[in-house]
Amino acid sequence: MSTRKQVGERISLTMQEVIASAVLTNERIARSIGLNVVDFQTYGVLLRNAEPMTPGQVAQATELPSSTTTRVLDRLEAKGMVERRPDPGDRRKVWVHPVQFHDARVESAYADIVRQMEDVHAGYTVAELQTVLRYLSEIKNVR
């Protein structure tokens, strides 16, 4: 029988492996379209956000310095993945809008990942998956 501490240690080690795999996979996918992983993941942050964001909000969400955020947004804008638009009510403020980006390489890579995850999910009950979801939701902001 395992103790809570032993299982916690195994979870921590496994999470390190999951994170490393995700980072390397996302780096490979980003590289396939000429981006680095930070740019690509920043684009993901913008896509997942319900509303456009200011550059400051992007910096806060990504925990990148403002100067780095500016360069990331410059590269994403050059790729046609974001648009910067002035705020109609405050000309000093700019809003960053994600633009839908379609690339067969990216779509194929993520479709493969989703299929593999669905295969894994098939081995679990809905209740077990809900527990996994609750756990991941609670730890996603651990820094």
C-alpha positions in Angstrom: 0.0 0.0 0.0 1.3 3.4 -0.9 1.2 6.4 1.4 -0.2 9.8 0.3 3.4 11.1 0.3 4.6 8.3 -2.0 1.7 8.8 -4.4 2.3 12.6 -4.3 5.9 12.1 -5.2 5.0 9.8 -8.1 2.4 12.4 -9.3 5.1 15.1 -9.1 7.5 13.0 -11.2 4.9 12.1 -13.7 3.8 15.7 -14.0 7.4 16.7 -14.8 7.5 14.1 -17.5 4.1 15.3 -18.9 5.3 19.0 -18.9 8.6 18.1 -20.6 6.7 16.1 -23.3 4.2 18.9 -23.8 6.9 21.6 -24.1 8.9 19.6 -26.5 5.9 18.6 -28.6 4.7 22.2 -28.7 8.2 23.4 -29.7 8.2 20.9 -32.6 4.8 22.1 -33.7 5.7 25.8 -33.4 8.9 25.3 -35.2 7.0 23.7 -38.1 5.4 27.0 -38.8 8.4 29.2 -38.1 7.6 30.2 -34.5 9.1 29.5 -31.1 7.2 27.8 -28.4 6.7 31.0 -26.3 5.2 32.8 -29.3 2.9 29.9 -30.1 1.8 29.4 -26.5 1.1 33.2 -26.2 -1.1 32.8 -29.3 -2.9 30.0 -27.5 -3.5 32.3 -24.4 -5.1 34.9 -26.7 -7.3 32.3 -28.4 -8.5 30.8 -25.1 -9.3 34.2 -23.7 -13.0 35.2 -24.3 -12.1 38.8 -25.1 -9.3 40.7 -26.8 -6.5 41.6 -24.4 -4.2 44.6 -23.9 -0.5 43.9 -24.2 -0.3 44.4 -20.4 -2.9 41.7 -19.9 -1.0 39.4 -22.2 2.2 40.1 -20.2 0.4 39.4 -17.0 -1.2 36.2 -18.3 2.0 34.8 -19.7 4.3 36.2 -17.0 6.6 37.6 -19.6 8.3 40.9 -19.3 6.6 43.8 -21.2 9.5 44.1 -23.6 9.4 40.4 -24.4 5.6 40.5 -24.8 6.0 43.4 -27.3 8.5 41.3 -29.4 6.2 38.2 -29.2 3.2 40.3 -30.4 5.3 41.8 -33.1 6.2 38.3 -34.4 2.6 37.0 -34.1 1.4 40.1 -36.0 4.0 39.6 -38.7 2.6 36.0 -39.1 -1.0 37.4 -39.4 -2.0 35.6 -36.2 -2.9 38.7 -34.2 -4.1 42.2 -34.9 -3.5 45.2 -32.7 -6.4 47.6 -32.8 -6.7 51.0 -31.0 -9.3 51.3 -28.3 -12.1 53.6 -29.8 -12.6 55.3 -26.4 -9.0 55.7 -25.4 -6.4 56.3 -28.1 -3.6 55.4 -25.7 -4.9 51.8 -25.3 -4.4 49.0 -27.8 -6.3 45.7 -27.9 -4.7 42.5 -29.2 -7.2 40.4 -31.2 -6.2 36.8 -32.2 -6.8 36.0 -35.8 -7.8 32.4 -36.7 -4.8 30.7 -38.1 -5.0 27.5 -40.1 -2.1 25.4 -41.0 -2.4 21.7 -42.0 0.7 20.8 -40.1 -0.6 22.2 -36.8 -4.1 20.9 -37.3 -2.8 17.4 -38.1 -0.4 17.4 -35.1 -3.1 18.4 -32.6 -5.7 16.0 -34.2 -3.2 13.2 -33.6 -2.8 14.3 -30.0 -6.5 14.5 -29.5 -7.0 11.0 -31.0 -4.3 9.6 -28.7 -5.9 11.2 -25.7 -9.4 9.9 -26.6 -7.8 6.4 -26.7 -6.5 6.9 -23.2 -9.8 8.3 -22.0 -11.6 5.2 -23.2 -9.9 3.3 -20.4 -11.5 5.4 -17.7 -15.0 5.9 -16.4 -16.6 9.3 -16.7 -16.4 9.6 -12.9 -12.6 8.9 -13.0 -12.2 11.5 -15.8 -14.1 14.0 -13.8 -11.6 13.4 -10.9 -8.7 13.9 -13.3 -10.3 17.1 -14.6 -10.9 18.5 -11.1 -7.3 17.7 -10.1 -5.8 19.3 -13.3 -8.1 22.4 -12.8 -6.9 22.8 -9.3 -3.2 22.5 -10.1 -3.0 24.4 -13.4 -2.0 27.6 -11.8 0.6 26.2 -9.5 3.9 28.0 -10.1 
